């Protein structure tokens, strides 16, 4: 057996072998990876595993081979790579049948669906995140939740929060923590906090690695380039994690989302939320705010900013976001 790194862009044969092996193992050939290795028996690829940042994924062993014998060197090589990159916390995204092998290596299950298990090893972990949530909890018989990227925060986001406040005593607004948007994590968090500063019933929280994150729902950040079949599986995992591991900590009974006329991936997410939460939590889909008969979106705001069209920006975002955006672009004209 020989362990090799696979370079898809220069070796199309290896890529086809990789895709075939994953398909044989019942896995999606998710190409959102940045490091892939394979075990070869002669010219035959018999096992593979990949990394995307600190996430081990696309782990597969040929049905003709013994899993335990091949998984051990494969996973060791991936963990060594993470050690080289000084990653003290790692996730594994895998099938339920292979989860026990990772548990034997010190990984703990975070959440599972019928088809996928997410495990983690290291710190800070899910327990640390749940402790953070518990510390921010406000006792309420009727708590709601919203998850948003807010890239940037718009009047549409504000309307979504106001709609939730009309129904719930307290609303937890989770702002996506992954730094994969035009506005960085801190900027987006700040805009949300400024917009709701006068609302004592709104609690703004980070998602860390556990909601709409690289580990749970990486397809979200690909938008139009995402494989919708992969996105569906990931969205189901993300929704299940919210239902089982986050909503009980904060005693959340109601989830709010905006309807989605633009992004197929976000629509998939809303559809999976509806399926997972049915009979467990109430899901309310709020119609999009419109301006001049057009649904308001963060994409519109980014386009207006790129065109230096501050009149349009002012129409689409609350005053707090407008001033923040102006302040972050000191040479912009009014």
N, C-alpha and C positions, 0 to 999 in steps of 0.2 A: 504493500500500500504506500502511496506517495501523496503527501499533502502539498497542494499548490494553491496560490492565489489566482482567482479568476478575473480576467480583465475583459469585460463584455464589449467595450468599444473597439478593441483590437483583435478579439478572438470570437467571431460569430459562432464557430462550432461549439466552443465552451458554453456560450450563452444558450444555444439550442439544447445542449445536454442538460444544462441547469433547469431550463424551463420544463423539459420532459420529466426530469426527476421530481420536481415539485408537483407537477400534475399527477404523476404516478402516486405520490404521497397524499394526494387530495388537498394540496395547498395552492393558493393563488400565487402566480409568479409576480410577486410585488417587486417592481424594479426600483422602488425608493430605498436604495441601499447605497452605502459608500465604501464597503469592504466585503468581499466575498471570498471564501476559501472552499476547496473541494478535496475530497479523498478519491484517489484514482486507483483502480485495479487494472493495471495496464493502461489501455486507452479509455476504459469505462469509468465514468463518474458514478461512484457508489454512495457518496454522502456529501452533503453541502451545508453550509451555514453562513449567515451574513450579519453584518453590523450596519445599523443606521444610528450614528452618534453613539449613545450608550445602550442601544437596544439590540439584543440578539434576536434575529428573526429568520424566516425562510430556512428553518432547520429541517432537513429531510434525509432519510436513509433509504436506499433501494430495498424493495420488498424481499429481495433475494439474500439480504445481509442480516446479521445479528445486530440489533440496535445498540446494545450496551457496549459492544466491542468497538464500534465505530464512533459512537457519540462522544466517548471519553476524550480521545485525542482531538476531535473536532472542537468541542467546547473549550478544552484547555487552551487551544490555539486562539480562540476568540477572546477568552478571558485574559490571556497574556497580552493580546493587542490592546484591550481596555486598560490593563495595568500600565502599559507603555504610554498611554495617553492620559494617565493619572485620573482615570474615572473610578471614583470610589463607590459609585452607585450604578447598578446595571439592571435592565429589564430583559425579560425573555418573553417573546410573543410566539406561542407554539400551539400544537394540537394537544388535546387532553391526554392522548395516549403516550406522549413523550414527556409530559409534565413530571412524572415520578423520577425520571433521570435527572432533571434539573433540581428537584427537591433534594436528591441525594448529594448534590453539589452545593447545597446551602441556600438555594432559592426558596422563597415563600410565595405561595399563590396570592395574588391581589384580587383577581376576579376571573370567573370563567363563564363562557357561554357554551352552547352545544358543540361549537366547532373550534373555539379558541380559548386558550388560557393565557393570562398575563401574570407573570411571576416577577419578583424583584429580589435583589440581594444588595446589601450595603445600607448606607444612611446618608441623608434623611429619607425615611421610608413612609409608607402609608400611615403607620401608627403616629409618626411625628406630625403628619398633615392633619390627621383626625384630632390630635391634641390641640393644634392651632385652631381648628374649627370650633372645638368645644369651648376654647377660651373666648371666642368671639360670639358665642351663642346668646341669643336673647330669648327668654322664655316667652313662648307664644303658642296659642292653640291653633293658629292659622298662619303658618309661615309659607312664603312662596320663594321661588328661586328663578333667576335668569342667568344664563351664561352668554357672555358677549366678548367679541374681540375688540370692538370699539376702535376701529382703525381708519379714521378717528371717531370720536363720540359725536353722534348726530342728534337732531331733533327726533328722529325715528327711535333711537335708543331711549331718549328721554320719555317719549310717549309710552314705550313698552314698560318702563319703570312706573310711570304714573298709572297705567292700566292695572299693573300688579298691586300697587298701593291701594287702589279703589276696592280691591277684593281681600287683601291680606293685611294682617296687623304689622308684620315685618317682612321685608323683602331682602333676600341675600343676592347680591349681584356679584357673580364670579367673573373676573376679568382674565381672559386667557393669558397665561404667563409665558408661553413660548415666544421667543424673540425672532419671529419669522415674518414680520409684517413691516410695512413702510414706516410706521411709528413704533418705536421700541417699547418694551414692556412697561418701563417706568412712565413714559409719556402717556400711554393709553390708560394706565392706572390713575395717573394724576388727573387726566381729563374727566374720568368718571367720578372721581372723588370730589373734584371742584363742582361738577354739575349737580351733585346730590348733597352738598355740604349743609344745606338747610333742611334736609330730610332726616330726622333722627331715627325714622323707622327703616332706613335703608342702610344695610351693612355691606360694605365693599370688601371683597375677598379675592386673593389670588387663586388660580387653579393649580399652581405648581405643576406636577407631572401627571395629574389625575383626572383632568377634564379637558377635552379638546386639546390633547397634548401629542407630542411626537410619539409617545408610547401607546396611547390609546386610539388616536384618530389622526395619523399623519396625512391621510388623503385630504383632510380639510384644507391644508395649506397649499395643495396643488390646484385646487379649484377646477378650472376648465380642463386641465391636463390629467385629472384623476381618473383612474379606472373605477367605474361606479360599482362594479361587483365587489372590488376590494373595499371601497368606501362603505358599502352596506354592512359588510362584516365588521369593520372597525367601528362604525357608528353604533351597531348593536352592542359591542363590548363597552363603548364609552357610556351609553345609556344605562347598561346594566351596572356598571361601576357606580354611577350616580345614584341609582335606585338602592343598591345594597350597602354601599360603603360610605356614602356622603349624606344622603337625605336623612337616614336615621339619627346621625350625630346632631343635626340641627333641627330635627323634628319637622322636616319640610313635607308638606302635603300637596303642593301646587307648583307646577313648572310652567313658565311662560316662554313662548318663542314668537318671533315675528314670522309672518308668512313669507315665502321665498319665491318671488317671480323671476329671479335672475340666476342664482347659482344652483346647478343640478346637485352638487355635493351637499349643500346645506339643505336642500329639499330631501335628499336621502336621509340626512341626519334627523330632520323633523319627522319623517315617516317612521324611522326606527324608534325614535322616542315614543311616538304614539303606540307602537306595538309593544314595546317593553313596559311602558308605564300603565297600560290599560289595566284597570282593576286594582292598581296599586296607588298611583298618584294621579291627580287631575292634571291634564295637559290642556292649556289654552293657547290657541294659535291666534295672535293678534294681527288684524289687517295692517298693512304698511301705511304709515303716514304718507300723504301725497302733497306735493307742491306743484302748482300749475299742471295738475292731472298726472304728474309723474311720481312714482314711488320714490321716497327718499332713500338713498343708500350711501354708505361710506365710499363706495367707488366713485359716485358723482362728486363727492367732496374732494377726493384725491385728484380727480380730473380737473376740477375747478382750480385747485391749488397749483397744479402743473401749468395751467394757463394764466396764472396770476389773476384769476377772476374772483376778487374778494367780495364782490356784490352777491355772487351766487353762493359763495361759502357762508356769507352772513345769513342767507335765507335758509340754509340747510342745517346749521349747527346752533346750539344754545350760545348765549353771550359768553359764558365761561370758556367754552371750547374756542370760540372765535378769538378771544383775547389771548388764549394760550397759543393758538396757531400763529397769530400775528407776532407774538413775542418770540416764537421760535424761528421766525423768518424776519429779522429786523430790517431787511432791505426791501420788503414787500411794500407796494403802494396801496393806499386805501381805495 
